[in-house]
Amino acid sequence: MITPDKKTKKKNILTAIAILAFMVFLFLFTLFNVGVFDRQI
């Protein structure tokens, strides 16, 4: 089993944050497109 060093752990955390941020962005973008907020982008 590979023991992850601090660099790998930090990279994994950054990747997780990036994926979560991207998912939130897509979710909001979909809501805007559907017209829930009834606003123009």
Secondary structure as the mmCIF struct_conf table of DSSP 4:
data_model
#
loop_
_struct_conf.conf_type_id
_struct_conf.id
_struct_conf.beg_label_comp_id
_struct_conf.beg_label_asym_id
_struct_conf.beg_label_seq_id
_struct_conf.end_label_comp_id
_struct_conf.end_label_asym_id
_struct_conf.end_label_seq_id
HELX_LH_PP_P HELX_LH_PP_P1 ILE A 2 PRO A 4
HELX_RH_AL_P HELX_RH_AL_P1 LYS A 6 VAL A 34
TURN_TY1_P TURN_TY1_P1 GLY A 35 GLY A 35
BEND BEND1 VAL A 36 PHE A 37
#
